[in-house]
Structure formats: C-alpha cells, structure tokens
Amino acid sequence: MSAELQPRMHRMVSLASGRDYAGANQEYISLTVGTAKWHQDFMNGEARHNKGFNMRKVFKDKKAAILDSDEAKAFLQALRRLIVVAQKARPSEDASRHISL
C-alpha cells in the first residue's frame, strides 16, 4: 500500500473506534472519490449529420492513483464493511454520528 493511504486509513479506524461512524464514512468517501476529476479512462464521441463522427479519449486523473492496486481497493472495502458492522454492534448515543444505511 502507498504511504499516503496508511495514515488516512488509520484516521478512519480512529474515528470508528470513537464511535464517529459518519466521520469514518466521510474519510472513506474522500479516499475513494477524492478530488480527482476522472477515475478511469473513457472514450467520448459525437455524431453529427453530414459532419462525420468525432471521437476523443479522456484520460484518468493522476490523483486517483492511490486506488490503482486491487489490494488497496479490497482492503478499503473490507474496512468500510467492518465500520458498518461496528456501528450495528456498538451504536453511538449521538445519532448524528451514524452512517445512514
């Protein structure tokens, strides 16, 4: 795993152990979605009458490279599931700190 990923996952675990499940979920979302514009390459095209077809490729943003390894994706997904189970087993007294399921 990348060195950038470990402290952020530690923050997720710390928030969940403090029963701040919404904060842990927000950290998960910022890790997976983040600020990258495109997470995958894709082709875009348009067809016009008597103009032909115009095709271009949009390349993924380099910021999304954290989740390029399947190991990191699987670990984050498992961690997210554990946080949901922890919320069901040890719910917080403050309902605003829960994940809406």
N, C-alpha and C positions, 0 to 999 in steps of 0.2 A: 504494500500500500504506500501511497505517497506520504511524504512528511507533512503536507498541508492537510491531509484528510484526518490524521490521528487526533490532533487537538480539537477539531470540530466534533468528532465522534465522542471524544471524552466529555465535551460540553453537553452533548445530547444525553449521555449516561448520567452526568451530574444533575442535570435538570430533572430527569426522570426519577432519580433517587430522592430528590427533594420534593417529589410529587407535583412538579410543574410539567404536566404532560403536554399542555399546549405549547409551552416554550420549547420542549424537546421536539415536538412536531414541527414547529416553525424552523428550528435548526435543520431538521431533516429536509424540509422543503427548500431552504436556502442552499443546502448541499446538492440536492438533486436537480432543481430547476435553476437556481442561482441567477446570475445576471447575463448569462450567455444568450445571444440572440438566436442562434440555431444550434441544436444539439446533434443534428445529423445532416449529412449532405442530402440535397434533394434537387430534382430537375423541375424546372418551371417552363412552361411553354404556352404560347397563344397562337391560335389560328385566325387569320383574317381573310375575308373574302377578296379574292384577286391579289392578295399580298403574300401568300405562302404561309409558312409556319416558322415561328421564331422560338428557339429553344435556348435556355441558359441554365447553368448549374450554379446553385448557391452552396458554398462550402460551409461546413460547420465551424463555429467559433472555437478558437483555441482554448478559451476559458473552460470549455466543457471537457477538457482532457482528464479531469480528476476521475471521472467515472468510465474511462475507456477500458479498464480491466474488468473482466467478469467477476473476479474475486471481490473487488470493491463494491460492485453492484449487489452481489449476493449478500455480502456482509451488512451493508446498509439496509437492505430489505429485511434481513433477519433481525437486525437491531430495531427496526421500526415495528415489527411484529411483536417483539418482546416488550416494547414500550406499551403497546395496546393491551397485552396480557397483564402487564404490571398495573395498568390503570384499572382493569377489571378486578384484579386481586386486592389492590391497595388504593382505592379511590381517595382523592383529595377531598378535604372538607369544603374547600372553595370550588364550586362548580365551574367558575371561570377558568380554572387551570386544567380542565379536562379537554380531551380531543372529542369533537363531535363525530360520532360514528354513524 
